Each structure stands twice: as C-alpha cells, then as structure tokens.
Amino acid sequence: MNTLTKFIYSLSVIPLGMLPQQVFSQKPNVVFIYADDIGYGDLSCNGAKTIKTPNIEMLANQGVRFTNMHSAAATCTPSRYALLTGEYAWRKEGTGIATGDAGSIIRPDRYTLADMFKSAGYQTGAVGKWHLGLGDKTGTQDWNGHITPGPSDIGFDYSFILAATGDRVPCVYVENEYVINLDSKDPISVSYEKNFEGEPTGKLNPELLKMHPSHGHDMSIVNGISRIGFMKGGKSALWKDEEIADMITGRALSFIEKNKDKPFFLYFATQDAHVPRVPSPRFVGASGMGPRGDAIIEFDWSVGELMKTLQKLGIDKNTIIILSSDNGPVVDDGYKDHAVELLGNHKPAGEFRGGKYSSFEGGTRVPGILSWPGKVKPGVSDQLLCQVDMMATFAELLKVKIPSGAAPDSENYLAAWLNKGGKGREYLVLQNLHNNLSIENRIWKYIAPGKGPAYGKETNTEFGNLEQDQLYDLSTDIGEKNNVAVQNPTIVEKLRVKLDQIKTAK
C-alpha cells in the first residue's frame, strides 16, 4: 500500500459529520510493552518466588493476566515481524534473526499495526529495540545520514530505536532515522564480513573487556563488551549499556507527555533482559541473581515509570496497556554474566519445557497482561491467544477495516483479549529457531518432524527438533514430558492436515 493510498484510506475511517477531535476523544490510548527474552516464569505475578516484580504485579492485578499468551515465534525478529504485520513470519523469506546491518524486513508498501492505528487517528511511536532491519538493502545503509526506509515508512510518526539489538553493532541510537550525537568528523562504518584495520576485537583483545563472551560475541568492542559484527567510528554516538533502560524509558515517557491530549499508540520494546545484560548501577545486586535478574527488576522499573506517568497525566483510565515478551527465556545467551551460576531454584520458563529458540511451550508461551481500568474486568484467562492477532483484534475495537490482503494470519479475538468471556484461538501455528513448525489447540500440541539438532549445548536449550511426530496433551502434560503420538494416530493426522491447510491457505 503506497503512501497516498494509506492517506486516503485513513480518511475513510472518520465518520461523515464528525470532527477529528470528536473521534479522538472516544479512542483509548494503547501502550504495548514488549520485553526481550523474559520468560513466563520470570515474573512474580506468574508465580516466581526468587524475584519480585511489583509494578508488573500491580498491572496484572488491575487487568487480565493471560496464562496462554504466545509470541508467534521462539526468536525475536520473526515474533516482531508477526506482531507488526499480522502475518506468520515463516511465510516470508528473510525474516529470521536479523543482522545489525539488515535491510528493512517490513517494506514500505506493507500495511502494519502502526498504519492501522494511524488510520484510526492515532499518533504512533516506536521506542526501544527494533531488530527489523533498516535501509533498503543489507549492508548499504548510510549510518551517517538519513537511514531509509525506516519506521516512518511503516506507520510510525516518531521513533527512537536501537538499530538492531544490544549485542549487535552498530551500537547507536537512531531517532527518526538519524543516528543521534554523531560527529561528522568521525563517521560510522559497519561490516558483518570483516574487521576494520586496527580495530580491537573481543577475540584478539580480551584484556580490554569488562564482560567476556561465553560463545560468539567476540567481534568489535563497545563499552568494554565485544559484540556481533564489526564497527568503526561514531565514538560520540555510542551508547552506554548501563544507560539504555533510562534512555529508552525517558523517550517513551516524552512521547506520552507530548501526545497526552490526543490518542496515541506506543510500541515500547525494551532491551531487558537480552544480552549483554548491563543494568543501571541502581539495580546492580537487586535480585541476588546477577545481571539477568537485575535486568528483570530494571524492566519492572520501566513498567512502573510508564504507569506513574499515565496516572500523573490523568490518562491512565483511558489507556490500554499490554505487556508481553518476544519469546521465551534464555539464561546463557553468549556472555559470562553468572546467570547460570546464580539461577538457584528460579525457573525462567516456569513449568514449561524449553525456552528461547524452542518448539516446546517455553519457547513461545510468554507473559501476557492487558490492563484497561474500568473497562476490563480483572482476572486470569487461560484462552489460547497470540500476538499475531493484535492487528485484527484492535481493528475491531477501533472499527477499522483492514485492507484486503493485509494481516493474513491476524484474527479478531477482542472479547477474549478484553476478558469479556470470548474464546481464544482454535488453532495456533508456532515457529522455532530452525523454522520448524508446530500447531496447537486448547488441548493438543503437535510438533511436525523437522531437521536440526535436538539440543543446543551453548544455550542449554531443547529445540524440539525430531524427525518423527511429536504429540503432547497439554491438558494433562503441560511440561510436554510424554510424547503420545504413537498412541493417538487419529489426532496426529488431524493436526498434520490442519497444519498443511494453514500453510497453504494464505
């Protein structure tokens, strides 16, 4: 959908005879808080005993807490792609974990969640981790000028983002598609193929590191931490890891304050608790579980700051807050930060098997909370829900017609999201690191045969890859311990056929 078509379409949703401000006054603000690598069992509202997340508990207590909310994939880029486009990422080539110099994965002609909110008269903002590519083609970005296409080309009025993620270069903030604090006399160069002459790396210069890699992550050094990829220049623009949460939370609050008198949609994607975990000194030691636990407490602080700001501005009761995570948890994801040694009895995925990268429930069953004071009845819901459905669900709430062909996998479950007694999904397709698919309904989960290792030693992850059928009865075996495919051939066949139908339907 080109820019002109998007503009014409946006006009069509305002009823004749109604002034824009009359439309605006009736619309709730929407804030989507997207945690990074935080598992279902990492939050005290979901039963964690070792760690306390009081602000998130408060949010859960005033809203609905979902026990069966899923990201669309077990890794970050495809989950974010599915959320913002309403399309399963496995349908589109090039939606795997993006390099730091990847070109824009969501192209400007694509109708997005942000476009949907804009068409309903919203101001839209994206703050935090991006990891969906920037620029036209991989490796061709002008990091010293206007980096386009970018968030403004897919519906966001304002953006303040990490170009990729914390462990990948370039380690700079990009505001409205320009690197901030950049000195033109010290331009940025980025490569994912070879290092720049004279630049130290974690592999060759470990004496320069304050945090050492456990696997990978041994290329360019920024802030005493070696990353994935090579970078030169841009010294004045480099972020300090211990300030990332403060920086992006501050920008998120500024966006809210600036747009308090009109409806807004804020996509707030944190770095916490993705590696490298370098929380603010205010939180160091707060959890007793090392940097990973401290980063979760820092995430809880960010949530609290948003809640306090909405209340201070008097718009908390007209704001929907949704909190979730892009995939399940991982403990050692590339740095020696003592996360494994200090884990103790804490179970990041809760009672679920697997974690980030995995086909098992721990890979995609993530925290889920929706709060809308006075409009959503507080409680707990076990309905099967997925982030891919956010576009269709909120389009229903706002009475926006999604253009034909857009959001092909997004389905409307508004009553379930708002805890009004509605049913969730009948079937949900999920994707692991190796693009192997599974399908589940409210009882059964079928993991299709797939190539790839069964276990990842570096991250201590069960991927769920087997070259044979797997079937689990989630009603009695939530930990997916017993593969009952052989005993239930009829159910296996039914789910296999349904998966094939979904794969070929769109």
C-alpha positions in Angstrom: 0.0 0.0 0.0 1.7 3.3 -1.1 1.7 6.5 1.0 -1.2 8.1 -1.0 -3.4 5.1 -0.7 -2.7 4.9 3.1 -3.6 8.6 3.4 -6.9 8.1 1.5 -7.7 5.0 3.5 -7.1 6.9 6.8 -9.7 9.5 5.8 -12.3 6.8 5.2 -12.5 5.7 8.8 -13.7 9.1 10.1 -17.5 9.1 10.0 -19.0 11.9 8.0 -20.1 14.9 10.0 -17.7 14.0 12.9 -14.8 16.3 13.6 -11.4 14.6 14.1 -11.2 15.8 17.8 -14.6 14.1 18.4 -13.2 10.9 17.1 -10.0 11.3 19.1 -11.8 11.8 22.4 -13.5 8.4 22.1 -10.4 6.4 21.5 -8.3 4.7 24.2 -4.5 5.2 24.1 -2.6 1.9 23.6 0.8 1.1 25.0 2.4 -2.2 24.0 5.3 -3.1 26.3 7.5 -5.7 24.7 10.0 -7.4 27.0 13.0 -9.1 25.5 13.8 -12.8 26.4 11.8 -12.6 29.6 10.0 -15.9 30.2 6.7 -16.8 31.7 8.3 -17.8 35.0 10.4 -14.7 35.3 7.6 -12.6 36.8 6.3 -12.8 40.3 2.7 -12.4 39.1 3.2 -15.7 37.3 4.5 -17.4 40.4 8.2 -16.5 40.5 9.4 -16.7 44.2 13.0 -15.7 43.8 12.4 -12.5 42.0 9.9 -9.7 42.7 8.3 -7.5 40.0 5.8 -5.4 42.0 4.9 -2.9 39.2 4.0 -5.7 36.9 2.1 -7.4 39.7 0.1 -4.2 40.1 -0.6 -4.1 36.3 -1.7 -7.7 36.4 -3.9 -7.2 39.4 -5.8 -4.3 37.8 -6.2 -6.1 34.5 -6.4 -9.6 33.0 -3.4 -11.9 33.2 -3.1 -14.4 30.4 -1.7 -17.9 31.1 -1.7 -19.0 27.5 -0.4 -16.0 25.5 2.1 -16.7 22.8 4.6 -14.9 20.7 4.4 -16.1 17.1 7.9 -17.5 17.1 10.6 -18.5 19.6 13.0 -15.8 18.4 12.9 -12.1 18.3 12.8 -10.9 14.6 10.1 -13.2 13.4 8.0 -12.5 16.5 8.2 -8.8 15.9 7.5 -9.2 12.2 4.3 -11.2 13.0 3.1 -8.7 15.6 3.5 -5.7 13.4 2.3 -7.3 10.1 -0.3 -9.8 11.2 1.5 -12.4 9.2 3.3 -15.5 10.4 7.0 -14.9 9.7 7.6 -18.4 8.3 5.5 -17.4 5.3 8.1 -14.8 4.2 11.8 -15.4 3.3 14.3 -13.2 5.2 12.5 -12.9 8.5 15.0 -14.9 10.6 17.2 -13.3 13.3 18.4 -10.1 11.6 22.0 -8.9 11.4 22.7 -5.4 12.6 23.1 -4.2 9.0 20.0 -6.0 7.6 17.8 -4.1 5.2 14.2 -3.3 6.2 12.3 -6.5 6.6 8.9 -4.9 6.6 8.8 -2.9 3.4 7.1 0.5 3.0 4.2 -0.9 0.9 3.3 -3.2 3.8 0.2 -2.3 5.9 1.2 -2.6 9.5 -0.2 -2.4 13.0 1.1 1.2 13.1 -0.7 2.0 9.9 -3.9 0.6 11.4 -3.7 2.9 14.4 -2.8 5.9 12.2 -5.9 5.2 10.1 -7.9 5.5 13.3 -6.5 8.9 14.0 -3.6 7.9 16.4 -0.2 9.4 16.9 2.2 6.4 16.7 5.6 5.9 18.3 8.3 3.1 18.3 10.8 3.3 21.1 13.5 0.7 22.0 14.8 -2.4 20.4 14.0 -2.6 16.7 15.7 -5.6 15.1 13.7 -5.5 11.9 16.3 -4.0 9.6 16.8 -0.5 8.4 17.6 0.9 5.0 16.9 -0.6 1.6 19.3 -3.5 1.4 21.6 -5.3 3.7 24.9 -3.6 4.2 24.1 -0.5 2.2 22.8 1.8 5.0 24.1 5.4 5.3 24.7 5.4 9.0 25.9 9.0 8.7 22.8 10.3 7.0 19.1 9.5 6.6 18.6 5.8 7.1 15.7 5.0 4.9 13.4 3.1 4.7 12.7 3.1 8.4 9.9 3.2 11.0 8.3 6.3 9.4 7.8 4.3 6.2 5.7 1.7 8.0 3.4 3.9 10.0 5.4 5.3 12.9 5.3 9.1 13.4 8.1 9.0 15.9 10.9 6.5 16.5 13.8 6.2 18.9 15.4 2.8 18.5 18.4 0.6 18.8 19.2 -0.3 15.2 19.2 -4.0 15.9 19.8 -5.3 19.4 22.2 -4.8 22.2 24.7 -7.5 21.2 25.0 -6.3 17.6 26.7 -3.3 16.0 26.1 -0.5 15.3 25.7 0.4 19.0 24.0 3.7 18.5 20.5 5.2 18.9 18.6 6.1 15.8 16.0 8.8 16.3 13.6 9.5 13.4 16.0 7.6 11.1 19.2 9.6 12.0 21.9 8.5 14.4 22.0 10.9 17.3 25.1 12.6 18.7 27.1 11.8 15.7 30.3 13.7 14.9 30.6 14.2 11.1 34.4 14.1 11.5 34.1 10.6 12.9 31.8 8.7 10.5 30.4 5.3 11.3 31.4 2.2 9.2 29.8 -1.2 9.8 30.6 -4.6 8.4 29.4 -8.1 9.1 32.1 -9.7 6.9 35.5 -8.5 8.1 37.0 -6.2 10.7 38.4 -2.7 10.1 42.2 -2.4 10.2 43.5 -1.5 13.7 40.1 -2.1 15.5 40.3 -4.3 18.5 38.1 -7.3 19.0 37.0 -9.5 21.9 38.6 -12.5 20.3 42.1 -10.9 19.9 42.0 -8.4 22.8 40.2 -10.0 25.8 42.2 -7.7 28.1 40.0 -4.8 27.0 36.8 -6.5 28.1 34.7 -5.9 31.3 32.3 -8.7 30.2 33.6 -11.8 28.4 31.7 -13.8 25.8 30.8 -17.4 26.5 30.2 -18.2 22.9 30.3 -16.0 19.8 30.0 -12.2 20.6 33.8 -11.7 20.1 34.0 -9.1 17.5 34.0 -5.3 17.9 34.3 -3.9 21.4 31.9 -1.2 22.6 31.8 -0.1 26.2 34.1 -2.9 27.2 31.8 -5.5 25.7 32.5 -7.4 22.5 29.6 -7.7 20.0 28.5 -9.5 16.9 29.7 -7.6 13.8 32.4 -5.0 13.2 32.2 -1.3 13.6 34.5 1.7 13.3 34.0 5.3 14.2 30.9 7.1 15.7 32.6 7.3 19.1 30.4 10.2 20.3 27.3 8.4 19.3 28.0 5.1 21.0 25.5 4.1 23.8 26.5 3.1 27.3 24.7 -0.2 28.0 24.0 0.7 31.7 22.1 3.8 30.4 19.9 2.1 27.8 16.9 1.5 30.0 16.9 5.1 31.3 17.3 6.4 27.7 14.5 4.5 26.1 12.2 4.8 29.1 12.7 8.5 29.1 11.9 8.8 25.4 8.8 6.7 25.8 7.6 9.0 28.6 8.3 12.0 26.5 6.2 10.6 23.7 3.3 10.0 26.1 3.6 13.5 27.5 3.7 15.1 24.1 0.7 13.3 22.9 -1.4 13.2 26.1 -4.2 15.3 24.5 -4.7 13.0 21.5 -4.9 9.3 21.1 -1.6 7.5 20.8 -0.2 4.1 20.1 3.2 3.4 21.7 5.3 0.3 20.8 7.8 0.2 23.6 10.3 -2.6 23.1 12.9 -2.9 25.9 16.4 -4.3 25.8 15.9 -6.0 29.1 16.6 -8.8 29.6 18.5 -9.5 26.3 22.3 -9.9 26.4 24.5 -8.2 27.1 22.8 -7.6 30.5 24.3 -4.4 31.9 21.6 -2.8 34.1 21.9 0.6 35.6 24.0 0.8 38.8 20.8 1.4 40.6 19.7 -2.2 40.0 23.0 -4.0 40.3 22.7 -6.6 43.0 19.0 -6.0 43.5 17.9 -9.5 42.6 20.7 -11.6 44.0 20.7 -13.5 40.7 23.3 -11.5 38.8 22.8 -9.2 35.8 19.9 -11.2 34.3 17.8 -11.0 37.5 18.8 -7.3 37.9 17.7 -6.6 34.3 14.3 -8.1 35.0 13.9 -5.8 38.0 15.0 -2.9 35.8 12.3 -3.9 33.3 9.8 -3.8 36.2 11.0 -0.3 36.9 10.4 0.8 33.3 6.8 -0.5 33.5 6.3 1.4 36.8 7.6 4.6 35.3 5.1 4.3 32.4 2.2 3.6 34.8 3.1 6.5 37.1 3.3 8.9 34.1 -0.1 7.9 32.7 -1.6 8.4 36.2 0.2 11.7 36.7 -1.2 13.0 33.3 -4.7 11.8 34.2 -4.9 9.5 31.2 -4.4 6.1 32.9 -8.1 5.2 32.8 -8.2 5.9 29.1 -5.1 3.8 28.3 -4.8 0.2 27.4 -1.5 -1.3 28.5 -0.5 -4.6 27.1 2.7 -6.4 28.4 4.3 -9.4 26.8 7.6 -10.8 25.6 9.1 -11.5 22.2 9.9 -15.2 23.0 10.7 -17.4 25.9 13.8 -17.1 28.2 17.4 -18.0 27.8 20.0 -18.0 30.6 23.4 -18.1 28.9 23.0 -16.5 25.5 26.6 -15.6 24.8 28.2 -13.8 27.8 29.8 -14.9 31.1 27.4 -12.9 33.3 26.9 -15.6 36.0 23.3 -16.0 35.1 23.6 -19.8 35.2 25.6 -20.0 38.4 23.2 -17.7 40.2 19.9 -19.1 38.9 19.3 -21.2 42.0 15.7 -22.6 42.1 14.4 -19.9 39.7 12.7 -21.4 36.6 12.6 -18.7 33.9 10.1 -20.6 31.8 8.0 -21.7 34.8 6.5 -25.1 34.4 7.0 -25.2 30.7 9.6 -27.1 28.7 12.2 -25.4 26.6 12.9 -21.7 26.2 14.0 -19.2 23.6 14.7 -21.0 20.2 12.5 -24.0 21.1 9.3 -25.6 19.7 8.3 -26.5 23.2 5.9 -24.3 25.2 8.7 -22.4 26.9 9.7 -21.0 23.5 6.6 -19.1 22.8 4.3 -19.2 25.9 5.2 -15.8 27.3 3.9 -13.3 29.9 0.7 -11.6 28.9 -1.2 -8.8 30.6 -3.9 -6.4 29.4 -5.0 -3.5 31.6 -7.7 -1.0 30.9 -9.0 0.4 34.2 -12.8 0.4 34.5 -13.2 -1.3 31.1 -11.5 -4.7 31.6 -12.6 -6.9 34.4 -9.6 -8.0 36.4 -8.9 -11.7 36.5 -7.0 -14.6 34.9 -7.7 -16.1 31.4 -6.5 -19.4 30.0 -7.7 -18.7 26.5 -5.2 -19.5 23.7 -4.0 -16.1 22.3 -1.2 -14.9 20.1 0.5 -11.6 19.4 -0.1 -12.0 15.7 -3.8 -11.3 16.4 -3.2 -7.8 17.8 -3.9 -6.1 14.5 -7.3 -7.7 13.8 -8.3 -7.5 17.4 -7.7 -3.8 17.7 -9.1 -3.1 14.3 -12.3 -4.5 15.6 -12.1 -2.3 18.7 -11.5 0.8 16.7 -13.8 -0.2 13.8 -11.0 0.0 11.2 -11.3 -2.1 8.1 -8.1 -3.8 7.3 -7.3 -3.6 3.6 -7.7 -6.8 1.5 -4.6 -8.9 1.6 -3.1 -7.3 4.7 -2.6 -9.2 8.0 -3.5 -12.6 6.5 -2.9 -14.5 9.8 -4.3 -12.0 12.2 -7.7 -12.9 13.7 -10.1 -11.0 15.8 -10.5 -12.2 19.4 -11.5 -8.9 21.0 -13.8 -10.4 23.6 -11.0 -12.8 24.8 -8.4 -10.0 24.9 -10.8 -7.8 26.9 -11.7 -10.7 29.3 -15.4 -10.5 28.3 -16.0 -14.2 28.0 -14.8 -14.7 24.4 -13.0 -17.7 23.2 -9.4 -17.6 22.0 -7.8 -19.3 19.0 -8.9 -22.8 17.9 -5.6 -23.4 16.3 -2.2 -21.6 16.5 0.9 -22.3 14.4 4.3 -21.6 16.0 7.9 -21.5 14.8 11.2 -22.3 16.3 14.8 -21.2 15.6 15.1 -23.7 12.7 11.8 -22.7 11.1 10.2 -26.0 12.2 6.5 -25.6 12.9 4.1 -26.8 15.5 0.4 -26.5 15.8 -1.7 -26.5 19.0 -5.3 -26.1 20.0 -6.7 -25.8 23.5 -5.7 -29.4 24.4 -3.2 -30.9 21.9 0.1 -29.8 20.6 1.6 -31.4 17.5 5.3 -30.7 16.6 5.9 -31.7 13.0 9.0 -33.6 12.1 11.9 -31.3 11.3 15.6 -31.1 10.6 18.1 -29.6 13.0 19.7 -30.5 16.3 17.5 -31.7 19.2 19.6 -29.8 21.7 21.7 -26.6 21.8 24.6 -27.1 24.2 25.7 -23.4 24.2 22.4 -22.1 25.4 21.2 -25.3 27.1 18.1 -25.3 25.0 15.9 -28.2 23.9 15.0 -27.2 20.4 12.2 -29.8 20.0 13.6 -30.9 16.6 12.9 -34.6 15.8 12.5 -36.4 12.5 9.3 -38.0 13.9 5.9 -36.8 15.0 5.5 -35.4 18.5 2.2 -35.0 20.2 1.6 -33.7 23.7 -1.6 -33.5 25.7 -1.4 -30.0 27.2 -4.4 -30.6 29.4 -2.6 -33.2 31.5 1.1 -32.8 30.5 1.9 -29.1 30.5 5.6 -29.9 30.8 5.5 -31.9 27.5 7.2 -34.9 29.0 5.3 -37.6 27.3 5.2 -37.9 23.5 1.9 -39.7 22.9 1.9 -39.5 19.1 2.1 -43.3 18.6 -0.9 -43.8 20.9 -3.0 -41.2 19.1 -2.6 -41.5 15.3 -6.0 -40.0 14.5 -5.2 -36.8 16.4 -1.8 -36.6 14.8 -3.3 -36.9 11.4 -6.0 -34.3 12.1 -3.4 -31.8 13.3 -1.0 -32.6 10.5 -3.7 -32.0 7.9 -4.8 -28.8 9.7 -1.2 -27.5 9.7 -0.8 -28.2 6.0 -4.1 -26.4 5.3 -2.9 -23.3 7.2 0.5 -23.4 5.4 -1.2 -23.3 2.0 -4.2 -21.2 2.8 -2.8 -17.7 2.6 
